[in-house]
């Protein structure tokens, strides 16, 4: 694979995805990260993307209420069994222009034999 396929998605920590103390709940971030991991794969599948199989998800730091995060998903490798998608969630530090990593994830997507479904209608 010669080209890097990646995407950037903004994510704002609101009251709906945080607890009473203002900390981001990891399961809410995981659900969003899992959805964003499918974005680089959309051009390889005509209809439904297969379910993500193998994954590694690690929280490095906490995020707080009103933090602006960036979710970056990149297709890093295609192998005989499928694709690997790397996802990194970062936040810009307030004192410098550096990025700090909030969490990282690696998802495996199987390469199905039938990449598309054929719908037959009576026309």
C-alpha angles and dihedrals in degrees: 000000000000103000129061112232111202142149138202120213124182118226126190120201106231135173090267094062099037135069127244091277093054098253118140111250109235095219091058091051091046092054091052093044090051091052093047091050089068095056097083090050098055094094092057097056127058097206129353122017111225118250116276107256117182119033142168116198123182130177111212101176140001125260122210139210114298094013113145110222131185120216112205119191122186132181100229106172144009116203135168094276098045144284135318120216121194117205125191125183114204139178128202113242113239095224099045138021092249123116123233120206115239097180143341133208139183120202130191119211118194120233104234124212092227107049094178139032122231114220115200119201132178104249 
